[in-house]
């Protein structure tokens, strides 16, 4: 089978497309024919040895896939051969076939196409955990989404709208903000043209956001927090902007506000039953059309390095997928 291989640490330009033997499932695992694999920021980090998971070389990147089960290993009882599933697998997704733990697989309704199915577990899972669980977002609250045109940002617009929040999207161009409006944002802030704090004041009528969803970090963190409403919740999702910000601790004190960490990966490990229930809720909402993950571009397996470059350069909207 064909697979993208990381044979030395470095950027996407060092990845190779190779023919390798098809994998065999071990106990508790299934072998999938990959119909689609989504591109996520951890894929870009892991090949540079900048991620908390550091597999041995050589390996195949790709953390999230959808496909059909070709073979089941010993002890597999919940997932059947021939079943369509989505799975979060850590590595191995950018290939024609992949191995997934049975526990990481979710059966797919017929109404969810493969490319959407490959694109929701990490972004929508992270965001549901952030907004519904960690922030306890309630209808009518004001939700500010930073980096709103990226994968998790658009998921936050979509889920925030679904939960009844007043969504305010902040991004860097009118084109990106138009997509955010289509995904549920009521107000927008173009922070390439408008001061962020001034935009927040305008969009909230001076009240400030009740919840801030921040997957970016960097220079926008402190001005956003300075604008937060009384008893607001600031969700730390990640640091796609590169820099990890430092907040003066008098700011949470003065606003009676909370800084809330969102670590979806450890949530999955520590609270598997809750994670499974949340994922089933997401699948039902996507199948019914209540939530609509956006897949903006598709790449072939050979184009995987370009897909990673495009994502890292923020040239893409929503999610992008590899279609083997």
N, C-alpha and C positions, 0 to 999 in steps of 0.2 A: 504494500500500500504506500501511497505518498503521504509525506508528513513534513512540516516545517521543523527544522532542527536547530537548536542552539548548541553549537559545538565549542564556542568560546564566549566569555563574557564581553558584552559590549552593546552597541546600538543595533537597531533593526537591520542595518546594512550587513551585519555579520551573520544573519540567519541564512540557512540553506534549505532548499527543497530537495528532499532525498526519498529514495525508495527504501523502506525498512520492512521487516517482518510484521505481520498483523499481531497485535497483542492478544494474550490469552487471559481470560478472567480467572482470578483466584477465588477462594471462598468468600462469599458475601458480595461478589462483584458481578457486573454485567459488561458485555462487549457491545458497543453501539456502532452502527453506521452513522457517521456524523452528517446530518443534512444542513446544519448551520452552526457556526461558532461565533459568539459575539466577542468584540474587542473591548477590553477594559484596561484601565490605567495600571493595575497590577501586572498585566502582561508586558507592558513597557518597562516596568521597574525590575521584574524578576530576571529578564535576560541581561540586565546590567549588574546583577547581584546587589540591588538596592532595596529588595523587598525582604520582609521578615521570614518568608519561606525561601530557602536556598537549595534547590535540588542539585544533585550531582550531574555533571556534564557527561555525555550529551543528553538533552531532554527536549521534549516538544512543549512549547508554551500553549496557553489557551485554557482559561479557567471555567468557561461556561458554554454548554452545548445543548443542542436538541437533535434528536435522531430516533432511529428505530433499534430495538434490542435484537441483536443477532444471536447472542449466546448468553447463557447464565451459568455462573459458577456454583459450586457446592453450597448448599444452605440458603440459596435465594428462594424466597417463597412469595413475596409480595408483587414482584415485577415478572412479567411473562415474556417469552420470546415473541417477537412480532409487535410488541406494544410500542407506541410512540411516547417518548419521555423527554423531559428537560432535566438537566443535571448540572450541579456546580462541582467541578472535579479537581480544582487546584492546578493541575498541568495536564497536557495531552490533547487539548481540544483542537488545535490547528492541524488536523489530519483527517484522512478519509475514515478512520476508525479510531475509537477511544475506549478506555476502560473507566467505569464509574462505579463507586460503591452503591449498592442497592439503597442504602439509607439516604443517599444524596439525590435519588431519582424521584421525579414526580410525573405521574401519568397525565397525558395531555388530552383535553377535550378536542373533538374534531374541529371545532370552530376556531382554534388558535393555530395559525400557521407556524411552520418551523422557525422562520426567521424572527418572528416576534417571540416565540417560545424560548429561543436561545438568548434573548435580550432582556429578560425581566427579573431573573432570580437575584442578581447582585444589586442592580440599581433600584428596582422596585422593592426588593426585600430590605435593603438598607433603609430606604426612605419610609416604608411602612413602619419598620421598627423605630425609626427616628421620630416620625410625626405622631403615630397612633400610640406608641408605647412610651418612649422616653419623654416626649413633650406633652402627651395627652392633649393634643390639639382638639379644640371644640368648635362647633359651628359658629361663625361670626367673628372669630378671632382673626387678627391681621398677621399674615405669614409673609416674611421677606425671604426670598430665595436669591442667594448670591450665585454667580456662575450659572444662571438659570437656563442657558441653552445647551449645556452639556448633558450627558446621560442621566446622572442623578438629579441634576437641576430640573430637567423637564419632567422627570418622575415626580419631583416635589411639587411642581405646578399641577400636574395631573392628579396626584393623590390629595394635595391640599384642596383643590376644587371639589374632589369627590367627598372629602370630609366636611365640606361646607365653609371653609376658610375664605377670607378675602386675600387672594394671592397677589403679591407684589413681586415682579420679576426684575432682577438687575442683571444686565449683560452689556456687551461692548459694541453692539451695532443695531441699527433699526431692523436689519434682516433677521438677526437672532431674536429680537424682541417680538417680531411678528409671529414667529414660531411659538414663543412662550404664550402669547395671547391665544393662539389656537389650542394650546394645551391647558388653558384654564386661568391664565393670569388676567386680573382685572386692571391693574396698574403696572406701568413699566418705568424703569430707570435706565437710561443709557449712560453708564458711568465713563464712557469715553468723551461725552459731551457735557455732562452735568455733574457737579459735585455730589458725591454719594449722600452726605448728610442732608444737603438741600433737597435732593430728590426724595429721600425718605420723609422729610417734613412735608413736602408737597403731596406725596402719595398717601400719607396717613392723616393729613389734616393736623399735623403737629402732635398726634397722640403717640407715635412710635409703633413699631411692630411688637406684637405679643410673643411671636416666635421668630427666630432668625435661623435659617438653614444655611450653613456655611461649609461647602466642600472645597473652598479655594484657599482660605487662610491669607497670608501675606498682608499687604497694606490696607486692605478693606476691613479687616477684622475689628480694629479698634474704633474707627469712625462708625461702623455699624453698631457696635455694642454701646457706644455713647448715645445712640439714638433709640435704644430699646425702651419699651414701655415698662411701667412699674410691674413687678413680678414677672417680667419677661423671662423666656428660656432661650438661651443661645446654644444651638446644636453644633457641636464640633464633629464634622463628617470626615474631613480630610484636608490635605494641603496640596491641591493640584497646582496652586500658584508657586510652589517650591518652598517658600519661607514659612517657618512655623512661628506665628506671632506670639508676642508676650503681652498680656493684658494687665494693666495696673489693677490690683485687687480692690482698690477703693471704688471702682466702677460697679461691680456687683453689689457692694455694700450700699452705695447711694441709691441704686435702682431697685433694691430688694430682688435682684435678678439672679438667675442660675446659669452657670456654665455646665452644659450637659454633654458628656462624651457619648459617642455613638460608635460602637465597635461591633458591627454586624457579624463578623467572622467568629468572634468569641461568643456572641449571643447564640449563634447556631450550635456551637460546641457545648455550651453550658446549659442551654434551654431548648433542647431539640424538639420537645413536644410542642412548645409554644411556637417555635419556628415552623414546624410542619402545619400547625393550624393556621398561622398567618399566611403561609404560602398557598394553602387551599383557598383561603379567602381571596387572595389576589387572583388566583386562577379563575375563580368563579366570576370575579368582577371584570376580568379581561375577556372571558368567554361571552359575557353578556353585553359587552360594549361599554360598560360603565367606566372602565379605564382603558386607555388607548396608547400603549407604548409606541414611540416613534422610531422606526428604522429608516434612516435617511440614505444609506448607501451600502452597496454590496460589493465585495471584492472576491476575486478568485483566490485559491490557495497560494498560487505563485505571487499574488499581489499583497500578501500578508505584511511584508516589510513596509510597503507604502501605506497600508492601513494604519500601522502603528505610528509612522511618521505623521500622518494626517491628524490622528487623534492627539498626539503629544503637542502638535502645533496649533491645536484648537481650530482646525479647519473644518470640523464636522459638527453637525447638529444631532442631538439625541444619540441614538446607538448606531453603530456600524457593525456589519457581520461579514465573516468569511464563509463562502459557500463552496465546499470542496467539490 
